């Protein structure tokens, strides 16, 4: 299955070389950086590092994710931020359950294992728990983390009819995938 990595980016010229250089080439077929109106050299740096660059003028995380999704060819789409908050060497952990047919949507969790809880500051963990609880009530899926590091089967994302153009994109994806009856899995 072809794997596309989509990285929404806003002023990430400093972090992109390390992030893009750490992506395991054997695990992905294409890398798309979506420049969401950066004032720095994000697009040029991404191109220099071998990524394909897509521009999205509407400011917003969801808008950038959607633009990247529309530009890809992959059957599995991996979303991750451009700020090095997640390790790209863990991409195979996200894609493996989809490849094996065990999941349609795989969420990378920074807090699934007790020893990883400190990876997220206390205020963010509390906010995460609150929003995760609300998502659980709406979807009957109880994620431990709402981070943006995730993989989804393309055909599922196409069916979700995503509308959120700002930071609600990851939450909307979980809720809509649940309502479709998708298999959702979290991995540490």
Secondary structure, DSSP 8 states (H G I E B T S, - for coil): --EEEEEEESS-HHHHHHHHHHS-GGG-SEEEEEE-S-SSSHHHHHHHTT-EEEE--S-SHHHHHHHHHHH---SEEEE--SSSSS-GGGHHHHHHHHHTTS-SEEEE-SSSSGGGGGGS-HHHHHHHHHHHHHHHHHHS---S---S-EEEEHHHHHHH-----STTHHHHHHHHHHHTT--EEEE-
